[in-house]
Amino acid sequence: MSARTTRLFLVFAAFLAGLGTLFGILLFVVRPDSAMAPSAAAIGGPFRLVDQSGQTVTDQDLKGEPYLVFFGFTHCPDVCPTTLMELSDVLDKLGPDAARIGALFITVDPERDTPAELKDYLSSFNPRFKGLTGDPAAIAQVAKSYRVYMKKVPLDGGDYTMDHTALIYLMDKNGKFVAPFNVRRRPEDAAADLRRFL
């Protein structure tokens, strides 16, 4: 074998080795089925809370219909009311189909958000919203199961606000996480998207 042939052979072998390594890395990094499924399955879970009417609500009560979950608090100055208004618009566009989807507003501020406080607050939005509260341990558990960040932030004068995750979670009829639900679009388009899960 000539030196030139040997050199070509080595270059080709190196190319094949590099291609194989790249393919292996892509399989490890991408893996859409195996890598994405565990993270989706890990969002959501069992809970036992109280709604704005003082009734106990569990995750089992929601089985059989898709539902949206948003974490917030009634003293929220901007993000929470804006998001609830946008979701209200989407539910309005669903018309009669809105009766077939749940909409949960779970507080991250159980110290102030009593059932009565939630009832008064949610009266400004679509009547489909079910406000949920509970003792701090129960709220911490459900927030953890949805991977929600929440933190009390002291303000001047002894008051406080809450930092929190502002995602809307779309759950299917079996209580499994589907995807974050986008309300930053035309309400008609968001409503059409939701109808696919009814």
C-alpha positions as CSV (number, residue, x, y, z in Angstrom):
1,M,0.0,0.0,0.0
2,S,1.5,3.4,-1.0
3,A,1.9,6.2,1.4
4,R,-0.8,8.2,-0.4
5,T,-3.3,5.3,-0.2
6,T,-2.5,4.8,3.5
7,R,-3.0,8.5,4.2
8,L,-6.4,8.4,2.4
9,F,-7.4,5.3,4.3
10,L,-6.5,7.0,7.6
11,V,-8.5,10.2,6.7
12,F,-11.5,8.1,5.7
13,A,-11.3,6.0,9.0
14,A,-11.0,9.2,11.0
15,F,-14.1,10.6,9.2
16,L,-16.1,7.5,10.0
17,A,-15.0,7.5,13.6
18,G,-16.0,11.2,13.9
19,L,-19.4,10.5,12.2
20,G,-20.0,7.6,14.6
21,T,-19.2,9.8,17.6
22,L,-21.4,12.6,16.4
23,F,-24.3,10.1,15.9
24,G,-23.8,8.8,19.4
25,I,-23.9,12.3,20.9
26,L,-27.0,13.1,19.0
27,L,-28.7,10.0,20.2
28,F,-27.8,10.8,23.8
29,V,-28.8,14.5,23.7
30,V,-31.9,14.4,21.6
31,R,-33.7,11.1,22.5
32,P,-37.2,12.8,22.1
33,D,-39.2,9.9,23.5
34,S,-37.1,8.8,26.4
35,A,-35.8,12.2,27.5
36,M,-39.0,14.2,27.3
37,A,-41.4,11.7,28.7
38,P,-40.0,11.6,32.3
39,S,-40.0,15.4,32.6
40,A,-43.6,15.7,31.4
41,A,-44.7,12.9,33.7
42,A,-43.1,14.5,36.7
43,I,-45.3,17.6,36.5
44,G,-48.6,17.5,38.5
45,G,-49.7,15.0,41.0
46,P,-52.2,14.3,43.8
47,F,-53.5,17.2,46.0
48,R,-56.2,17.9,48.5
49,L,-57.2,21.6,48.7
50,V,-60.2,23.8,49.5
51,D,-62.0,25.9,46.9
52,Q,-63.6,29.4,47.2
53,S,-66.8,27.9,48.5
54,G,-65.1,25.9,51.3
55,Q,-65.5,22.6,49.4
56,T,-62.6,20.0,49.4
57,V,-61.2,19.5,45.9
58,T,-58.7,16.7,45.0
59,D,-57.0,15.9,41.7
60,Q,-59.3,12.9,41.4
61,D,-62.3,15.3,41.1
62,L,-60.8,16.7,37.9
63,K,-60.4,13.4,36.1
64,G,-62.4,13.1,32.9
65,E,-61.9,16.6,31.7
66,P,-58.8,18.6,30.6
67,Y,-57.9,21.5,32.9
68,L,-55.7,24.5,33.1
69,V,-53.7,25.4,36.2
70,F,-52.3,28.8,37.2
71,F,-50.5,29.6,40.4
72,G,-50.8,33.1,41.8
73,F,-52.2,35.2,44.6
74,T,-54.9,37.8,45.1
75,H,-52.6,40.6,46.1
76,C,-50.6,40.2,42.9
77,P,-50.4,43.7,41.3
78,D,-50.1,42.8,37.6
79,V,-49.2,39.3,36.3
80,C,-52.0,37.4,38.0
81,P,-54.9,39.6,37.1
82,T,-53.6,40.0,33.5
83,T,-53.2,36.3,33.0
84,L,-56.7,35.5,34.5
85,M,-58.2,38.1,32.3
86,E,-56.6,36.6,29.2
87,L,-57.7,33.1,30.3
88,S,-61.2,34.5,30.8
89,D,-61.2,35.7,27.2
90,V,-60.2,32.3,26.0
91,L,-62.9,30.5,28.1
92,D,-65.5,33.0,26.8
93,K,-64.5,32.1,23.2
94,L,-65.1,28.5,24.0
95,G,-68.8,29.2,24.5
96,P,-70.7,26.1,25.7
97,D,-67.5,24.0,25.4
98,A,-66.1,25.9,28.4
99,A,-68.2,23.7,30.6
100,R,-66.0,20.8,29.6
101,I,-62.7,22.2,30.8
102,G,-61.5,23.0,34.3
103,A,-59.7,26.2,35.2
104,L,-57.8,26.3,38.5
105,F,-56.2,29.2,40.3
106,I,-54.0,27.9,43.1
107,T,-52.8,30.4,45.6
108,V,-49.1,30.7,46.5
109,D,-50.1,32.9,49.4
110,P,-52.3,30.7,51.7
111,E,-51.7,33.0,54.7
112,R,-53.9,35.7,53.1
113,D,-55.9,33.8,50.5
114,T,-58.7,32.3,52.4
115,P,-61.7,30.8,50.5
116,A,-63.6,34.1,51.1
117,E,-60.7,36.1,49.7
118,L,-60.5,33.9,46.6
119,K,-64.3,34.1,46.1
120,D,-64.2,37.8,46.1
121,Y,-61.2,38.1,43.9
122,L,-62.3,35.5,41.3
123,S,-65.8,37.2,40.9
124,S,-64.1,39.6,38.5
125,F,-63.2,36.8,36.1
126,N,-64.8,33.9,34.2
127,P,-67.1,31.9,36.5
128,R,-65.3,28.6,35.5
129,F,-62.3,29.5,37.7
130,K,-62.0,27.4,40.8
131,G,-59.8,29.1,43.4
132,L,-57.8,26.7,45.6
133,T,-56.1,27.2,48.9
134,G,-55.0,25.1,51.9
135,D,-52.5,25.1,54.7
136,P,-49.0,26.1,53.9
137,A,-47.7,22.5,53.8
138,A,-50.4,21.5,51.3
139,I,-49.7,24.4,49.1
140,A,-46.0,23.8,49.2
141,Q,-46.6,20.2,48.2
142,V,-48.7,21.0,45.2
143,A,-46.3,23.7,44.1
144,K,-43.5,21.2,44.3
145,S,-45.4,18.7,42.2
146,Y,-45.9,21.3,39.5
147,R,-42.3,22.5,39.8
148,V,-43.5,26.0,40.8
149,Y,-41.1,28.4,42.3
150,M,-42.6,30.6,45.0
151,K,-41.0,32.9,47.6
152,K,-42.2,35.5,50.0
153,V,-40.6,38.9,49.5
154,P,-40.7,41.4,52.4
155,L,-41.8,45.0,51.6
156,D,-41.5,48.2,53.5
157,G,-43.9,48.6,56.4
158,G,-44.1,44.9,57.2
159,D,-46.1,43.9,54.1
160,Y,-44.9,41.3,51.6
161,T,-45.4,40.1,48.1
162,M,-44.8,36.8,46.4
163,D,-42.4,35.9,43.6
164,H,-43.8,32.8,41.7
165,T,-43.7,30.9,38.5
166,A,-46.3,32.3,36.1
167,L,-46.8,29.4,33.7
168,I,-50.3,28.1,32.7
169,Y,-50.2,24.3,32.8
170,L,-52.5,22.3,30.4
171,M,-53.4,19.0,31.9
172,D,-55.2,16.2,30.0
173,K,-58.3,14.2,31.0
174,N,-56.2,11.9,33.0
175,G,-54.4,14.6,34.9
176,K,-51.2,14.3,32.9
177,F,-49.2,17.4,31.9
178,V,-49.5,18.2,28.2
179,A,-47.6,21.5,27.8
180,P,-47.5,25.1,29.0
181,F,-50.6,26.9,27.6
182,N,-49.9,30.1,25.7
183,V,-52.4,32.9,26.1
184,R,-50.2,35.5,24.3
185,R,-52.2,35.1,21.1
186,R,-55.7,35.7,19.8
187,P,-58.3,34.2,22.2
188,E,-60.0,32.5,19.2
189,D,-56.7,30.7,18.4
190,A,-56.1,29.6,22.0
191,A,-59.7,28.4,22.3
192,A,-59.3,26.4,19.1
193,D,-56.2,24.8,20.6
194,L,-58.0,23.8,23.7
195,R,-60.9,22.2,21.8
196,R,-58.4,19.6,20.6
197,F,-58.3,18.2,24.1
198,L,-62.0,18.0,24.8
